[in-house]
C-alpha cells in the first residue's frame, strides 16, 4: 500500500540489500514529495503513503559529480544537448546520467568471502521542443547479485546464485495550450524480478517477476486565486510470472 514513483513510474522494490541502499541515486534527484494521506484519485487508491521522486537533468553546461565511500562509489555526468538536434526540432535540452556500484565483494575479501554487489544506472534527457512543448525521458536499471557458486563446500554448504532488480523506461510529453491550461501525457514500462538458482540440483531455478505498462493523459486547468481542476485517464497492464 506504499506507492513509490520515479517521474511518475512505479518502482515495486525501491531498495538494495534489504534497505541499506535506496534505488534512488542522490545525484539524480531534483525533488521528492511524501504524501501521508488524502491521496488524489490519480494514485490508484493507495491507503498508506505515496512517495514521488523527480529526476534532475542538471543545470546549464557540462558538469561532473561523484563520490567514494567505504561501501560504494558513484559518478554522474551531465551536459546540454548537441546543437545538431536543432535540425529535428529541439530548441534546447539537457541530459544527465549516473552510475553506482558497491564493492562489498572487494572490501571484505581480506577477511572473508562476501560475493555480493549492486550496480545501477539512471539517465534523464529533457528536451524543450518549442516554447510550449517539453519531452522528458527516464531510464533506470539496477541489479543486486549474491553469487555463492564459486565458494568451497567447507565455506558455505549450499551454493546459490541470487539476483534481483528493477528496470524501467518512460517518456513524458508536456504541452501548455495557454498560461492556465496544460496537457501531460506519459507512457512507461516498469519491471521487478528476482531469480534464485541452485547449480548443485540440476541447475534448478526459482523466479518471480512483476511488470506494468502504463499510458496516461492528464489535462489541468488553473484559475486565479488558486482555483482549478484536472481530468485524466490511464490504462495499465500488469503481468506476473512465478
C-alpha positions in Angstrom: 0.0 0.0 0.0 3.0 2.3 -0.3 3.3 3.7 -3.8 6.9 4.7 -4.9 7.1 6.7 -8.2 10.1 7.8 -10.2 9.0 10.5 -12.6 5.5 9.0 -12.4 6.7 5.4 -13.0 6.1 2.8 -10.2 9.0 1.1 -8.6 8.0 -2.2 -6.9 11.0 -2.8 -4.7 12.8 0.6 -4.0 15.8 -0.9 -2.1 19.1 -2.5 -2.5 20.3 -5.0 0.1 17.2 -5.1 2.2 17.1 -1.3 2.7 20.7 -0.4 3.2 20.7 1.4 -0.1 17.9 3.2 -1.9 17.4 2.7 -5.6 17.4 6.5 -5.9 20.8 8.0 -6.6 21.1 11.3 -4.8 22.9 12.8 -7.8 19.8 12.4 -9.9 17.1 13.7 -7.6 15.6 17.2 -8.2 12.8 17.0 -5.7 10.8 14.5 -3.7 7.4 14.7 -2.1 5.8 12.4 0.5 2.1 12.2 0.9 0.9 10.5 4.1 -2.8 10.8 3.5 -5.6 12.3 1.4 -4.4 10.9 -1.9 -5.9 12.1 -5.2 -7.6 9.6 -7.4 -4.6 9.6 -9.8 -2.6 7.5 -7.3 -4.9 4.5 -7.7 -6.4 4.1 -4.2 -3.3 3.5 -2.1 -4.0 3.8 1.6 -0.6 4.1 3.3 1.7 6.6 1.6 2.8 8.0 -1.8 6.4 9.0 -2.5 7.0 10.9 -5.7 10.6 11.5 -6.9 11.5 13.6 -9.8 14.8 13.3 -11.8 17.2 16.1 -12.2 18.6 16.9 -15.7 21.1 19.3 -14.2 22.0 23.0 -14.8 23.4 24.6 -17.9 26.8 23.4 -19.2 28.9 20.4 -18.6 29.1 19.1 -15.0 30.5 16.0 -13.2 29.6 14.8 -9.7 31.0 11.8 -7.9 31.6 10.2 -4.6 33.6 7.4 -3.0 32.8 5.8 0.4 33.7 2.6 2.2 30.6 0.9 0.7 30.1 2.2 -2.8 31.2 4.7 -5.4 29.2 6.8 -7.8 29.6 9.2 -10.7 27.2 11.5 -12.6 27.7 13.3 -15.9 25.5 16.0 -17.5 25.6 18.4 -20.4 23.5 20.4 -22.8 22.1 18.6 -25.8 24.1 19.0 -29.1 23.3 21.8 -31.4 22.7 19.3 -34.1 19.4 18.4 -32.5 18.0 21.7 -33.6 17.7 20.2 -37.1 15.0 17.9 -35.8 13.1 20.5 -33.9 14.8 20.6 -30.5 15.2 24.2 -29.3 17.3 23.3 -26.2 17.8 20.5 -23.8 19.8 18.7 -21.1 20.9 15.2 -20.4 22.3 13.6 -17.3 23.3 10.0 -16.4 24.6 8.5 -13.2 26.1 5.1 -12.3 26.8 3.5 -9.0 28.5 0.2 -7.7 29.1 -1.2 -4.3 32.3 -3.2 -3.5 31.4 -5.4 -0.5 32.9 -8.3 -2.5 36.3 -6.5 -2.7 36.3 -4.6 0.6 35.7 -7.7 2.7 37.9 -10.1 0.7 40.9 -10.0 3.2 38.6 -11.2 6.0 36.0 -13.5 4.4 34.2 -14.0 1.1 31.0 -12.0 0.7 30.3 -12.2 -3.1 27.6 -9.5 -3.2 27.5 -6.3 -5.1 24.9 -3.9 -6.5 25.0 -1.8 -9.7 22.6 0.7 -11.0 22.4 3.2 -13.9 20.0 6.0 -14.4 19.5 8.6 -17.1 17.3 11.6 -17.8 17.3 13.6 -21.1 15.0 16.6 -21.0 14.2 18.3 -24.4 12.5 21.6 -25.0 10.9 21.3 -28.4 9.1 24.6 -28.6 8.1 27.3 -26.1 5.0 25.1 -25.3 6.3 21.5 -25.7 8.7 19.6 -23.5 9.7 15.9 -23.7 11.4 14.1 -20.8 12.7 10.5 -20.9 13.5 8.5 -17.8 15.5 5.3 -17.7 16.8 3.1 -14.8 18.2 -0.3 -14.4 19.6 -1.8 -11.2 20.7 -5.2 -10.0 21.7 -6.9 -6.8 23.8 -10.1 -7.1 24.7 -12.6 -4.4 26.8 -15.3 -6.0 27.9 -18.2 -3.8 28.6 -20.5 -6.7 32.3 -20.2 -6.5 32.7 -20.8 -2.8 34.1 -24.1 -1.5 31.8 -26.5 0.2 33.6 -26.0 3.5 33.0 -22.3 3.4 29.3 -22.5 2.6 27.3 -25.7 2.4 24.8 -24.6 -0.2 25.8 -22.9 -3.5 23.3 -20.4 -4.8 23.1 -17.5 -7.2 20.5 -14.9 -6.2 19.8 -11.8 -8.2 17.1 -9.2 -8.1 16.5 -5.8 -9.6 14.4 -3.1 -11.3 14.2 -1.9 -14.9 12.1 0.9 -16.1 11.7 3.3 -19.1 9.3 6.1 -19.6 8.6 9.2 -21.7 6.6 12.3 -20.8 5.2 15.0 -23.1 4.0 18.3 -21.6 2.3 20.9 -23.6 1.0 24.3 -22.5 -2.0 25.3 -24.6 -2.4 28.5 -22.6 -0.9 30.0 -19.4 -3.6 28.2 -17.4 -4.2 25.1 -19.5 -1.7 22.2 -19.7 -1.6 18.7 -21.1 0.6 16.0 -19.6 0.9 12.6 -21.4 3.0 9.7 -20.2 3.9 6.2 -21.4 6.1 3.8 -19.3 7.1 0.3 -18.6 8.5 -1.0 -15.3 9.6 -4.4 -14.1 10.9 -6.0 -11.0 12.3 -9.6 -11.0 14.3 -12.0 -8.9 15.9 -15.4 -9.6 17.3 -18.0 -7.2 19.5 -20.7 -8.8 20.8 -23.9 -7.2 23.5 -25.2 -9.5 24.0 -28.4 -7.4 20.4 -29.5 -8.0 20.2 -29.8 -11.8 20.6 -26.1 -12.3 17.2 -25.5 -10.7 15.9 -22.0 -11.0 13.2 -20.2 -9.0 12.0 -16.9 -10.4 9.4 -14.3 -9.8 8.6 -11.0 -11.6 6.0 -8.3 -12.0 5.8 -5.8 -14.8 3.5 -2.9 -15.5 2.9 -1.0 -18.8 1.0 2.3 -18.5 -0.4 5.0 -20.7 -1.8 8.1 -19.1 -3.1 11.6 -20.1 -4.0 14.5 -17.8 -5.4 17.9 -18.6 -5.1 20.6 -15.9 -6.8 24.0 -15.7 -5.5 26.6 -13.2 -7.5 29.7 -12.5 -6.7 32.8 -10.4 -6.9 32.6 -6.6 -5.6 29.1 -6.6 -8.7 27.6 -8.1 -8.6 25.0 -10.8 -9.4 21.4 -11.9 -7.9 18.4 -13.6 -9.2 15.4 -15.5 -7.3 12.4 -16.7 -7.4 8.8 -17.9 -5.0 5.9 -17.7 -4.6 2.4 -19.0 -2.5 -0.2 -17.2 -1.5 -3.7 -18.0 0.1 -5.7 -15.1 1.6 -9.1 -15.6 3.0 -11.6 -13.1 5.3 -14.5 -13.6 6.2 -17.1 -11.0 
